[in-house]
Each structure stands twice: as structure tokens, then as C-alpha cells.
Amino acid sequence: VQLVESGGGLVQPGGSLRLSCVASGFTFSAYGMSWYRQAPGKERELVAFISSAGGGHSTKYADSVKGRFTISRDNAKNTVYLQMNSLKPEDTAVYYCYRASNYWGQGTQVTVSS
């Protein structure tokens, strides 16, 4: 299993970024996928989850990002996305792609600052 994130960077408050996670080594469509984040000095937290097709591609979000972030997936490209809009300084963190059980990407840094 390999998960490779991209798309992080520096953005001003109110801006947008789209993170991508390309997966390999397993049947991507059969698994739910998640995005987590970890800010300095804080625990890693779940940001968003999208189920497999069997689960209807249902989604759930942390309360702190509802209405601003959108998780989606393209099973043909083995890729899960996180569209982040209206970014705030408190969204600054390393963002990780995750697949059960205990498979993590290397992370991509998102910094929201003026």
C-alpha cells in the first residue's frame, strides 16, 4: 500500500487549496479513505472521510471544516481529493491521507498566513 499526497503550500486566509492523494497497491475503490491533519503541538485529527462505492461514497467531516472543505474521489485515477476553501490560519497543519488499517501517506504541509 502506498499513499502519496500533493497540493499543499502557503495560502492567504480566505484562499483555497486542493490536496490530492494517489493510492496504489490495493483495490482503491473497495476502501473508504480519509484525510487527517496534525498541527504543531496538537494531536492528529480526522478532517474528512469518504466511504467506498459500497457505502455510497458517503462523507463525513469534522465540525471545524464543515461547509468549507469537500472530500471526493476518482476511482478511475485511484485518487482522493480534499478541496479546501475559505482557509483560516487555524487550518495550518500537515495533512495526511489515510486508509485502514494504519496506512498513512507522508503528509503535505498546508500553511495559512498573510
Number of C-alpha atoms within 10 A of each C-alpha: 12 15 22 17 22 19 15 18 14 14 18 14 17 14 14 16 18 16 21 22 26 18 23 14 8 11 11 22 19 13 17 21 26 25 25 19 22 19 17 9 6 9 9 15 14 17 23 23 25 23 19 18 13 11 12 9 17 14 17 15 19 13 9 11 17 12 11 13 20 20 24 19 21 12 15 8 12 16 20 25 23 23 14 20 17 15 22 18 15 12 20 20 21 18 28 26 29 23 19 10 6 6 11 19 20 14 22 21 19 22 21 20 16 9
